[in-house]
Amino acid sequence: TGGNPHTAQIEIVRLDRTMEQIVFPVPSICEFLTKESKLRIYYTTERDEQGSKINDFFLRSEDLFNEMNWQKKLRAQPVLYWCARNMSFWSSISFNLAVLMNLLVAFFYPFKGVRGGTLEPHWSGLLWTAMLISLAIVIALPKPHGIRALIASTILRLIFSVGLQPTLFLLGAFNVCNKIIFLMSFVGNCGTFTRGYRAMVLDVEFLYHLLYLLICAMGLFVHEFFYSLLLFDLVYREETLLNVIKSVTRNGRSIILTAVLALILVYLFSIVGYLFFKDDFILEVDRLPNETAVPETGESLANDFLYSDVCRVETGENCTSPAPKEELLPAEETEQDKEHTCETLLMCIVTVLSHGLRSGGGVGDVLRKPSKEEPLFAARVIYDLLFFFMVIIIVLDLIFGVIIDTFADLRSEKQKKEEILKTTCFICGLERDKFDNKTVTFEEHIKEEHNMWHYLCFIVLVKVKDSTEYTGPESYVAEMIRERNLDWFPRMRAMSLVSSDSEGEQNELRNLQEKLESTMKLVTNLSGQLSELKDQMTEQRKQKQRIGLLGHPPHMNVNPQQPA
């Protein structure tokens, strides 16, 4: 029960749908279940169609039992156990190192002008003093702020002593070693290698941390810019950022199909632009100062592919009406900064896709402004408006709407899940308000009567106990577990509520019985009074008859039917 840590109690439902309370000894192996695993199961167990978490909880019980066995073996390996016990600490160190290394790269790359030994003597002494003071604080009071101060002063001292690049190399090497220790702790906690290579390859979390280690090594031995990829670990650590990613991936098919529709529309508008408005695709360009130089081989391939047929206004190359090879007048110098970008259909598609989607008003914002005197002025206005309404307003807003609605749904699901965890029993699904004004509070119910870890301990007890020593309830539950039948879990029921309900019914019966007895007494009294009244009336009638007989003799009797 609640007072003895070596025993626990649960409630089960028998075949005849009656409930029974069981008190059992907790198996010693249950002590090896880690706190991280408990939190993971508590927060990530999913509800089924009936709103119950029992099915998913039961399916995970086998993995939890294997983890308990592995944790028991882990105690025999002190080094691995020490690493596994501090897994969250190694994870936070890796993330902080990644942030620190990226800050150094962002502020000081390239490292040519940063050298060691450039600090003045009094600043150097101040740094050494800060290091010693923070070291003393850490030794006396090992608080996080003191540790951060020691790390910061040590890194600054290293930067000014050996240089920034060697310091970054040392930090990267330390991060690689720390991630190796983290992988050891991860394997130590989960027992990944004991489940075989297939399970190890299919374990997405293990592969993620392996990739993290590979990126750390690439940042150390290939280039410092690889450290920037380590910042994506923030997405893995924060559920809110995970929901941002899920808001795109959950309805990925709808978003992709809408994007395909946008591409089809861009293709159609590019064809119309190529056929009717080719001369309107004139864009301003900013040329490089050394444009006249001969391009390198790598650049010429891309230029030949994309710009082979592009009209160059300043040279007349590839234009339908070649420009004369003469000295440009000052009024014509502005033409040097413009190019025709719809000489080929491919370039027309690229222009509409690049400039049309990025412009607030569509492709019409970047094309030539036509005169109202031109014959295709009306067609051009319709072209610009259709692109604006069909592509910019409808299609792009559809994509944004799907993403925003999905993110809102994920946020409401998260809030609903948190609300359910706070106000609903994990085992039976009863809500908090059902225990109002009852003998047992909701907190007592989920801690003592329907404690989810007590049910896990009972499942483990059935697994580890010899079948010949089973009690009646244990035999029943063992048979149900073999059949994967979960009817032995209480669903929307609790013995405390049943007993309190029966007590209420008994109180009502008692009150009714008291009322009935008082009514019977009242009826008895009324019957007695009626009898007395009847006797009195009879006596009075007799007295009146006697008086009547005495007051009228027989010879004075008159026949009532005789006329007077």
C-alpha positions in Angstrom: 0.0 0.0 0.0 1.0 3.7 0.2 3.0 3.3 3.4 5.1 0.2 2.5 7.4 0.7 -0.6 7.7 -3.1 -1.0 4.0 -3.8 -1.5 1.5 -2.2 -3.9 -2.2 -2.5 -4.6 -4.3 -2.5 -7.8 -7.9 -3.1 -8.7 -8.8 -5.7 -11.4 -12.1 -6.6 -13.1 -13.0 -10.3 -12.9 -14.9 -12.3 -15.6 -18.2 -11.6 -13.9 -17.5 -7.9 -14.2 -17.0 -7.5 -10.4 -14.0 -5.6 -9.1 -11.4 -7.0 -6.8 -8.6 -5.3 -4.9 -5.2 -7.0 -4.9 -2.2 -6.3 -2.6 1.0 -7.8 -3.9 4.8 -7.6 -3.3 6.7 -5.4 -5.7 9.3 -7.4 -7.6 12.9 -6.2 -6.9 13.6 -5.7 -10.6 11.1 -2.8 -10.7 13.6 -0.7 -8.8 15.7 -0.5 -11.9 13.2 1.4 -14.0 14.7 4.9 -14.7 13.1 8.2 -14.1 13.6 9.2 -17.8 11.7 6.1 -18.9 8.8 6.9 -16.6 8.5 10.4 -17.8 8.7 9.3 -21.5 5.9 6.7 -21.0 3.8 9.1 -19.0 3.9 11.9 -21.6 4.1 10.0 -24.9 1.5 7.1 -24.4 -1.2 7.6 -27.0 -4.9 7.2 -26.6 -6.9 4.7 -28.7 -10.3 5.3 -30.4 -12.1 4.8 -27.0 -9.9 7.4 -25.4 -8.0 4.8 -23.3 -4.2 4.7 -22.9 -4.2 1.1 -21.6 -3.5 -0.5 -25.0 -0.4 1.5 -25.8 0.8 1.2 -22.1 0.4 -2.6 -22.3 2.3 -2.8 -25.6 5.2 -0.8 -24.1 5.3 -2.9 -20.9 7.5 -5.6 -22.7 10.1 -3.0 -23.6 10.1 -1.6 -20.1 10.6 -5.1 -18.7 13.6 -5.6 -21.0 14.9 -2.2 -19.9 14.7 -3.2 -16.3 16.7 -6.4 -17.0 19.3 -4.4 -18.8 19.5 -1.8 -16.0 20.0 -4.6 -13.6 23.0 -5.9 -15.6 24.3 -2.4 -16.0 24.9 -2.1 -12.2 27.7 -4.6 -12.6 29.5 -2.2 -15.0 30.3 0.9 -12.9 31.8 3.1 -15.6 28.9 2.5 -18.1 26.4 3.0 -15.3 27.9 6.3 -14.2 27.7 7.5 -17.8 24.1 6.3 -18.2 23.1 8.0 -14.9 24.2 11.4 -16.1 22.8 11.2 -19.7 20.9 14.5 -19.5 24.0 16.3 -18.2 26.1 15.1 -21.2 23.3 16.2 -23.6 23.2 19.7 -22.1 27.0 20.0 -22.3 26.9 19.1 -26.1 24.3 21.7 -26.8 26.1 24.4 -24.9 29.4 23.6 -26.6 27.7 23.7 -30.0 26.2 27.2 -29.3 29.6 28.4 -28.0 31.6 27.2 -31.0 29.1 28.7 -33.4 29.4 32.1 -31.6 33.2 32.0 -31.9 32.9 31.1 -35.7 30.2 33.8 -36.3 32.2 36.6 -34.6 35.8 35.8 -35.6 35.8 33.8 -38.8 38.1 34.0 -40.7 40.7 33.6 -38.0 43.6 35.3 -39.7 43.6 38.5 -37.6 43.0 36.7 -34.2 46.2 35.5 -32.5 47.2 34.5 -29.0 49.4 36.5 -26.7 47.9 39.9 -27.6 46.5 40.6 -24.1 47.9 43.4 -21.9 49.4 42.3 -18.6 46.7 43.8 -16.3 43.9 42.2 -18.4 45.8 38.9 -18.3 46.0 39.1 -14.6 42.3 39.9 -14.3 41.5 36.8 -16.4 43.7 34.6 -14.2 42.0 36.1 -11.1 38.5 35.4 -12.5 39.5 31.8 -13.3 40.8 31.2 -9.8 37.8 32.9 -8.1 35.3 30.9 -10.2 37.3 27.7 -9.5 37.1 28.4 -5.8 33.3 29.0 -6.0 32.8 25.8 -8.0 34.8 23.8 -5.4 33.0 25.4 -2.5 29.5 25.6 -4.0 29.1 23.6 -7.2 26.3 25.8 -8.7 25.5 26.1 -12.4 26.4 29.8 -12.5 29.8 29.2 -10.9 30.5 26.5 -13.5 29.5 28.7 -16.4 31.8 31.5 -15.0 34.7 29.1 -14.8 34.1 27.8 -18.3 33.8 31.3 -19.8 37.0 32.6 -18.1 38.9 29.4 -19.0 37.9 29.7 -22.7 38.9 33.4 -22.8 42.2 32.6 -21.2 42.8 29.9 -23.8 41.9 32.3 -26.7 44.4 34.8 -25.6 47.1 32.3 -24.7 47.1 29.8 -27.6 44.9 31.6 -30.1 41.3 31.3 -31.3 41.7 28.5 -33.8 43.5 26.1 -31.4 40.9 26.9 -28.8 38.1 26.1 -31.2 39.9 22.8 -32.1 40.1 21.9 -28.4 36.4 22.7 -27.9 35.5 20.6 -30.9 37.6 17.7 -29.6 36.0 17.9 -26.2 32.6 18.0 -27.9 33.4 14.8 -29.8 34.6 13.1 -26.6 31.5 14.3 -24.8 29.2 13.0 -27.5 30.9 9.6 -27.4 30.2 9.5 -23.7 26.6 10.5 -24.3 26.2 7.6 -26.9 27.6 5.2 -24.3 25.1 6.5 -21.8 22.3 6.3 -24.3 23.2 2.7 -25.1 23.6 2.1 -21.4 20.1 3.3 -20.6 18.3 1.7 -23.5 20.4 -1.4 -24.0 20.5 -0.8 -27.8 23.2 -3.3 -28.6 21.4 -6.1 -26.7 18.4 -5.9 -29.0 20.5 -6.8 -32.1 21.8 -4.9 -35.0 18.4 -4.7 -36.8 16.8 -3.0 -33.8 19.8 -0.7 -33.6 19.5 0.4 -37.2 15.7 0.9 -36.8 16.2 3.0 -33.7 15.8 6.5 -35.1 16.9 8.2 -31.9 20.2 6.2 -31.8 20.8 7.1 -35.5 20.2 10.7 -34.8 22.8 10.9 -32.0 25.2 8.9 -34.3 24.7 11.5 -37.0 25.3 14.3 -34.4 28.7 12.6 -33.6 29.6 12.4 -37.3 28.9 16.2 -37.8 31.0 17.0 -34.7 33.9 15.0 -36.2 33.4 16.8 -39.6 33.5 20.2 -37.9 36.7 19.2 -36.1 38.6 17.7 -39.1 36.9 19.1 -42.3 35.7 22.6 -41.7 34.3 24.8 -38.9 31.1 25.6 -40.8 29.8 22.1 -40.1 29.3 23.1 -36.5 26.3 25.2 -37.7 24.4 22.0 -38.3 24.6 21.2 -34.6 22.2 24.0 -33.8 19.4 22.0 -35.3 19.6 20.0 -32.0 17.4 22.8 -30.6 14.5 21.5 -32.7 15.0 18.0 -31.2 15.1 19.3 -27.7 12.1 21.7 -27.9 8.6 20.3 -28.5 7.3 23.7 -29.8 9.9 23.7 -32.6 9.0 20.1 -33.4 5.4 21.2 -33.8 6.6 23.9 -36.3 8.2 21.2 -38.4 5.2 18.9 -38.0 2.9 21.7 -39.2 4.6 21.3 -42.6 5.2 17.6 -42.6 1.8 16.4 -41.2 -0.2 17.7 -44.2 2.8 17.4 -46.6 0.8 15.8 -49.4 -1.7 18.6 -49.4 1.1 21.2 -49.5 3.0 19.4 -52.2 -0.1 19.0 -54.4 -1.0 22.8 -53.9 2.6 23.6 -54.8 2.4 21.5 -58.0 -0.8 23.4 -58.9 1.2 26.6 -58.4 3.9 25.3 -60.8 1.3 24.4 -63.4 -0.1 27.9 -63.3 3.4 29.4 -63.5 4.1 27.3 -66.5 0.8 28.4 -68.2 1.5 32.0 -67.4 5.0 31.7 -68.8 3.7 30.3 -72.1 1.2 33.2 -72.4 4.0 35.7 -71.5 6.4 34.1 -74.1 3.7 34.3 -76.8 2.3 37.7 -76.2 4.4 39.8 -73.8 8.0 38.8 -74.6 9.1 42.4 -75.0 7.7 43.3 -71.6 10.1 41.0 -69.7 12.9 43.6 -69.3 14.5 43.4 -65.9 17.1 45.6 -64.3 20.4 43.9 -63.4 23.5 44.8 -61.4 26.5 43.7 -63.3 29.8 42.7 -61.6 32.7 45.2 -62.1 34.8 42.5 -63.9 32.0 41.4 -66.2 34.1 42.0 -69.3 36.7 39.5 -68.1 36.6 36.0 -69.7 34.5 33.7 -67.6 35.9 30.6 -66.1 35.0 27.2 -67.3 32.7 26.4 -64.4 30.8 29.6 -64.9 30.4 29.3 -68.7 28.5 26.0 -68.4 25.7 27.6 -66.4 25.8 30.7 -68.5 25.6 28.8 -71.8 22.7 26.8 -70.5 20.6 29.6 -69.1 21.6 32.6 -71.1 22.5 31.2 -74.5 19.6 33.0 -76.2 19.2 36.0 -73.9 19.1 39.3 -75.6 21.8 41.6 -74.3 20.7 45.2 -75.0 24.2 46.8 -74.6 25.8 44.5 -77.2 22.9 43.5 -79.4 23.8 39.8 -79.0 20.9 37.4 -79.6 18.4 40.2 -80.1 15.8 40.1 -82.8 16.9 43.5 -84.1 20.6 43.8 -83.5 21.8 47.0 -81.9 24.3 49.1 -83.9 27.9 48.7 -82.8 28.5 52.3 -81.9 29.3 54.4 -78.9 26.4 54.6 -76.5 24.9 58.1 -75.9 24.4 59.3 -72.3 20.7 58.8 -72.6 21.2 55.2 -73.6 23.6 54.3 -70.7 20.6 53.1 -68.6 20.0 50.4 -71.2 23.3 48.7 -70.0 21.5 47.8 -66.7 18.6 46.0 -68.4 18.2 42.5 -70.0 15.4 40.7 -71.9 14.6 37.7 -69.7 12.0 35.9 -71.9 13.9 35.1 -75.1 13.5 31.4 -74.3 10.6 29.6 -72.7 12.9 28.3 -70.0 14.1 31.8 -69.0 10.5 32.9 -69.1 9.5 30.2 -66.7 12.5 31.0 -64.4 11.6 34.7 -64.4 7.9 34.2 -63.6 8.8 31.6 -60.9 11.5 33.7 -59.3 10.2 37.2 -59.6 6.5 36.5 -59.9 6.2 34.5 -56.6 8.5 36.8 -54.7 6.7 40.0 -55.7 3.8 41.2 -53.6 1.7 42.1 -56.6 2.8 39.2 -58.8 4.8 39.2 -62.0 3.3 42.5 -63.1 5.4 44.3 -60.5 8.7 43.4 -62.3 7.6 43.7 -66.0 7.7 46.8 -68.2 4.9 49.3 -67.5 2.9 49.4 -70.7 1.3 52.5 -72.2 -2.5 52.8 -72.5 -2.0 53.5 -76.2 -0.6 50.0 -76.9 -2.9 47.5 -78.5 -2.2 44.8 -75.8 -2.7 47.1 -72.9 -6.1 45.5 -71.8 -4.7 42.0 -72.3 -1.6 42.9 -70.2 -3.9 44.2 -67.3 -5.9 41.0 -67.4 -2.7 38.9 -67.4 -1.3 40.8 -64.4 -4.6 40.6 -62.4 -5.1 36.9 -63.2 -1.6 36.0 -62.0 -2.1 38.1 -58.8 -5.5 36.5 -57.9 -4.9 32.9 -59.0 -1.3 32.5 -57.9 -0.5 35.1 -55.2 -3.8 35.3 -53.4 -5.5 31.8 -53.9 -2.7 29.3 -54.3 0.0 30.7 -52.0 -2.6 31.6 -49.3 -3.9 28.0 -49.5 -0.4 26.7 -48.7 0.0 29.2 -45.8 -3.5 28.4 -44.5 -2.8 24.6 -44.4 0.5 25.2 -42.5 -1.1 27.7 -40.0 -4.2 25.5 -39.4 -2.0 22.5 -38.8 0.2 24.4 -36.3 -3.0 25.5 -34.5 -4.3 21.9 -34.4 -1.0 20.7 -33.0 -1.0 23.4 -30.3 -4.6 22.6 -29.3 -3.7 18.8 -29.2 -0.8 19.6 -26.9 -3.0 21.6 -24.6 -5.7 18.9 -24.6 -3.1 16.3 -23.9 -1.8 18.3 -20.9 -5.3 18.9 -19.7 -6.1 15.1 -19.9 -2.9 14.3 -18.0 -3.9 16.7 -15.2 -7.6 15.8 -14.9 -8.0 12.1 -16.0 -6.9 8.9 -14.4 -4.3 7.1 -16.6 -5.8 3.6 -15.9 -9.6 3.9 -15.7 -10.1 7.2 -17.5 -12.3 8.7 -14.8 -12.1 12.5 -14.6 -11.3 14.6 -11.5 -14.9 15.9 -11.0 -16.1 12.3 -10.4 -14.3 12.3 -7.0 -15.8 15.6 -5.8 -17.5 15.1 -2.4 -16.3 11.4 -2.2 -14.4 9.6 0.5 -11.3 9.3 -1.8 -9.8 12.4 -3.6 -8.6 12.2 -7.1 -4.9 12.5 -6.0 -5.3 9.6 -3.6 -7.0 7.6 -6.4 -4.2 7.9 -8.9 -1.5 7.5 -6.3 -2.9 4.5 -4.4 -5.9 2.8 -6.1 -5.0 3.2 -9.8 -1.2 3.9 -9.8 0.0 3.2 -13.3 3.4 1.9 -12.1 1.7 -0.5 -9.7 0.0 -2.1 -12.7 3.3 -2.3 -14.5 4.8 -3.9 -11.4 2.0 -6.5 -11.3 2.6 -7.3 -15.0 6.3 -7.8 -14.2 5.4 -9.9 -11.1 3.3 -12.2 -13.4 6.3 -12.5 -15.8 9.0 -13.3 -13.1 6.9 -15.4 -10.7 6.8 -19.2 -11.1 3.4 -20.2 -12.6 3.0 -22.9 -10.0 3.0 -20.3 -7.2 0.3 -18.1 -8.7 -2.6 -16.9 -6.6 -6.1 -17.0 -8.1 -6.0 -13.3 -9.3 -2.5 -13.8 -10.6 -3.5 -16.9 -12.6 -6.4 -14.9 -14.0 -4.3 -11.9 -15.1 -1.5 -14.2 -16.5 -4.1 -15.9 -18.7 -5.5 -12.5 -19.8 -1.9 -11.3 -20.6 -1.2 -14.4 -22.7 -4.4 -13.7 -24.7 -3.5 -10.0 -24.9 -6.9 -9.3 -23.4 -7.1 -6.0 -21.5 -10.6 -6.5 -19.9 -9.0 -7.0 -16.5 -8.1 -3.3 -16.4 -10.9 -1.2 -14.8 -12.5 1.1 -17.4 -14.5 4.1 -16.1 -14.8 2.3 -12.7 -13.3 2.5 -9.3 -14.1 0.5 -6.1 -14.1 3.6 -4.0 -16.8 5.2 -6.2 -18.8 1.9 -6.2 -18.7 1.7 -2.4 -19.6 5.3 -2.0 -22.5 4.9 -4.4 -23.7 1.9 -2.5 -23.4 3.8 0.8 -25.5 6.5 -0.8 -28.1 4.0 -1.8 -28.2 2.5 1.7 -28.7 6.0 3.2 -31.6 6.6 0.8 -33.1 3.3 1.8 -32.7 4.1 5.5 -34.3 7.4 5.0 -37.2 5.9 3.1 -37.6 3.2 5.8 -37.7 5.9 8.6 -40.3 7.9 6.6 -42.3 4.7 6.1 -42.2 3.8 9.8 -43.3 7.4 10.8 -46.1 7.2 8.2 -47.2 3.8 9.6 -47.3 5.2 13.1 -49.4 8.2 11.9 -51.8 5.8 10.1 -52.1 3.7 13.3 -52.9 6.8 15.3 -55.5 7.9 12.8 -57.1 4.5 12.7 -57.4 4.5 16.5 -58.9 8.0 16.5 -61.4 6.9 13.8 -62.4 3.9 15.9 -62.9 6.0 18.9 -65.0 8.5 16.8 -67.0 5.6 15.4 -67.7 4.2 18.9 -68.8 7.7 20.1 -71.1 8.1 17.1 -72.7 4.7 17.7 -73.2 5.5 21.4 -74.8 8.8 20.6 -77.1 7.2 18.1 -78.2 4.6 20.7 -78.9 7.4 23.2 -81.0 9.3 20.7 -83.0 6.1 19.9 -83.7 5.6 23.6 -84.8 9.2 24.1 -87.1 8.9 21.0 -88.7 5.8 22.3 -89.4 7.4 25.7 -90.9 10.6 24.2 -93.5 8.9 21.8 -95.7 6.0 23.2 -96.9 3.3 20.8 -100.6 4.4 20.7 -99.6 7.8 19.6 -97.8 6.5 16.5 -99.2 8.0 13.4 -99.2 6.1 10.1 -97.0 8.3 7.8 -98.9 7.1 4.7 -102.3 8.0 6.2 -103.6 11.4 5.1 -104.0 13.9 7.8 
